[in-house]
Amino acid sequence: MLIVSSPSAFAPVQTWLPPWGLSSCIRAVMVRSTVGLDLPASARWAHYPVSPTCSLNGLFSGVADLLDVGAACTDDAPRQRVSRLTVTGPQTRPRTVYYENRAHGVMVIFYPDAWHALSGTTLASLTDQVLDANTVLPRDLLQVSQRMFEPAADDDQRVKRFFDDLMPIWKSRMQDIRHDRWSSHEWSRALNPWVESLALRAAATGWGRSLRQSERRIKEWTGWPLRRLHGSVRGEAVFFAAMAALMDNRVDWAAIALDHGFSDQSHFIREIRRLTGFTPEALRHGILNEEAFWSYRAWAQLAGYSLPSRL
């Protein structure tokens, strides 16, 4: 288990990698708290990118509003209040959440095929949805999730308890899901082998083994077609390449675009905007300077990149 704290200039964030027994199920866990901080309203937004994963989200304190897709971050932006415990499905568009001051919450990120096996939920019904967990979780998984709200000495104890409670449920439902084991320093490359193992499993499952039948299975298990999954793999690879370049103070967007197979820099900018809602340069600036990009910093830190404090 790995725990990382964010730079002190931002609200504290802790991250965990799952134990080996859950590594085919959970990709990561993040906990963030703004309790005790007097953040201005402009620092209470949080931006989240397009993602094929599912997540279980709990708010231990505070409240959160989900903005309508594409809405600007303004006081009168259309939004809806979310429940304290939610399930987020694969997201095909970037989303923004507004947290009222003194929010403290957890995000448990699951591989979509594992979520399908674990919850029995069809991924098509979860795509682009943020739902009250009480309406979609089976009873045993709901009880395990609700236990995160019980008293604990700290967030580390709370997350470890969740891992321990989830382990027997996952063992009973994991079926033939197996992903290659990777160490923490290889975590940033984990999405690519996951997609590859998914494709191999789809090809070896059932009577029909044609390419079209395999792709149908992948979409059933994940909610996304294989082509879109490969797009997310490339997008994440670009993100980590940018983080590595940022550490060396040598960000060259044209070179990064070329290295990752984009036809030109305009194509690269359009794709980054599609995945995040921001241009590459606006994303870089936000990660380094704005509280709203906390999830991007946490993702970079999980992969071993020690970002500089706010400039």
N, C-alpha and C positions, 0 to 999 in steps of 0.2 A: 504494500500500500504506500502510495506516495502522497504527501501533503505539501502543497506549495502556497505561500501567501503572496498577495499582490504587493507592489511597491506602496510605501506608506502614503504617497501623495493621493492615492485613491482609496475608496472604500475597501475594507479587507475582504479578500476572496480566498477560500481554501478549495483545493481540488484533490480528488482521490482517483486512483486507478483501481479497478476491482481485483479481488483475490483471484487466484488461478481458476477456481471452480466456477467463477462467474464471468470469465474473460470472453466467453462466446456469447454472453447475454448483454452485459453492460459495457459501454465504452468508457464512460467516465462519470464522476459525480462532482458537482460544483455547489458550494455554499457561499452566499454573499450576504453581508449585513451592513446596513447603513444606520443601525441603532447607535445613538450617541453622537451622530454627525448631524450638523445643521446644513444640509445640502440646499442650495438654491433650487428653485423650480426647474431651471434650465439643466440641472445636473441629475434630474430624476428620471430621464428617459433611458431606455435600454434598447439597443438595436440588435436584432438576431438575423442571421443570414438564412438563405435557402438551405435546406438540409434533408437528407433521406432518412434521418434517424427519428425515433420517437422519444419522448421524454415524459417523465413523471415529475410534476412540479408542486412543491409544497411551500406555502407562506406561513411561517411560524408567527410572524407579527407583521403588521402593516396590511395595506390593500394594494391591488394592482388593477390597471385598466388596459385592455388590449385595444390599440388603435385600429381603425379600419385600414385595409390594405391601401397603400399609397397616400394615406393622409399625412399632412405636414404636422410637425411637432409644434402645435399651437394650443393655447388654452381651450379654444373652442373646437378642437379636432374631434370628429365623431369617434366614439369609443364605447366599449362595454366592460363592465366590471366582471372580473373572473373570480371563481371560487377559490377557497384556500388550498384545495387539492385538485389539480387538473392533470389531464392527459393531453399532450400535444402530439399530433401525428406528423408525418412527413410534410414539410412545407415547401411548396413550389415557388413561393414569393417571400421576399424579406418582410419581417414583421417588427413592429415597435411596441413596447410596453411602457406605460407610465406608472411609476411606483410612488406612492405617497411617502413622505419622510418617515424614517425609522422602519424600514422594511428589512426583514430577515427571512431568507428562503433557501430552498434546496432545489437543484435540478439533477435528476438521475437520467442519464442518456443511454438509451437502449438501441442495439441493432434492430432494424425493423423486422427481419425474419424471426429474431428471438422474441420480439414483442408479440408477433403473431402466434408463435407457439405457446408463449407464456400466458397470454390473455384470451386467446381465441378470437380476437377482434380482427375483422377484415381490414386490411390497410387502406383499401379504396374508401371505406367509410370514415377513416381517420384523416385522410389527406387534406391538408389546409384547414384542419379543425383544431380548436382548443376547447376541450370538453370537461365538464364536471366529472371527476373521477368516480364519484358515487353512482353515476349512470352507466359507466362502461366497464368497470373492473369486476372480475369475478370475486366472490366473497373472500377467499383466502388471500388474494393479492391486495384487496382493499384493506383487510385487517393489518397486513404487514405494512402497508403504506401509512395507515393511520397511526401505527406505533411510533412513527418518526416524530409525532407531535407530543408524545409522552415525555415527562421530565427526563433530562439527561445532564450529566456533568458538563458536557461541551458537545460541539458539533461532531468531533471525532467519534465520541461514544455513540452518538445518534446514528451516524453513517455505518459504523461497524455493526451495530444492532440490526440495521436494515439488511446488510450483507448476510449476517447470520440467519435472519428470519427468511430471507429469500432463497437461500441455498437449497433447502430440501424441496421447495416448490419447483425451482428450476431443474433440479435433477430428475424430478418426476415427469417433466414435460419437454425436456431438451431434445428428445427424439434423436435424429441423426445429425443435429447441428454441431459441427466442429469447425473451429477456426484455428489457424496456425498460432502457436504461442509466440509472443514477442516480448522483448524486454522493454523497460520504460524508455530507453533511448531510441528504440525503433517505433515508438507509439505513433509518431507523426506519419508513418507510412502504413498504418494499420488499415485504412479504408480500402486501399488497393488490393491487398491480399484477401480482405473480406469479400469484395466483389468477385474476385477470381474464384474463391472457394464456393461462393454462391452459384456461379455459373457452372462449375463442375458438378455440384450437387444437383442442380436442375437438370443437367444433361444425363445424370445417372439415375434419376428418379422416375418411377412409373413405367408404363408400357411404351408410350410414345417418346422417342428421343430425337426428334427432328429439331432444327434450330427454332422454328416457330413455337413448338410445344415447350421447349426449354424456356424461351422468353416469356411465354404465358405463365409458367410456374414462377419465374422470378417476379413478375408483376403481381401475382397473387400473394407471394411471400412478403413483398416490400412495398407494394402500392405504386412502384415506379417501373417504367421500362428500362431495360439494360442500358440503352443509350444515354438516358438521363442520369443513371447511376455513374456511368463513366464520366459524364460532365462534372459531377460533384467530386469525383476522384481528382480530376485535373484541376478544378477550382481550389481544392484543399492543397494540392501540391504547389500551386502558384502562391497561395497564402504563406506556406512554410518557406518557400524560396524567398519571398519578400522579407519574412522575418529574419532569415539568415543574412540577407543582404543588408537589412537595417542594422543588425549587430555590427557589421563591418563598415557601416556608414558608406555603402556603395550601391544604393538602390538605383537600378537602371531598368525602367519599365520596358523599354524596347527589347533589351536582352532577355529579360524574364519571359516576355511574350514569345520571342523566337524560340527559346529553350523548351517551351511547353506546347509548341505546335500550332500557335495562332498564326493565321495568314498574314496579319499585319497588326499594328498597334491599335487601330480603330476597332478591329474585331475583338482584341483583348479588352479594351476599355468597355465595350458593350457587354461582354460576358461578365466582367467583374461587377458592373452596375446591375446586371440581371440577378446575380447571386447575392449581392449585398445591399443594393440600393444606392451605392456610392461609386464615384470614380476611384481608381487606384490611389491617386494622390490624396483625395479627401478621406479615404479609408486609412491611409498611413497617418495623416494628421490626427484623425480621431482616435486611433489606437494609442498614440503617444500623448494625447492631450485631454481627451474628453472622457468623463465618467461613463457616458452612455455606451462606450465600446468595451465595457468590462469583459463581456463574454469572449471577445476576440483576444484580449490580453490573457485571459485564463487559458484559452486554447493554445496559445503560443507557449505559455509557461509549462503546460502539461508536456509539451514536446521538448522542453529543455531550454527554451530561449528566455534569457533573463533580460526583459525589456528595461530600458532606462526609465527613471521616474519622469513625471510630467515636466515638460519643458517650459 
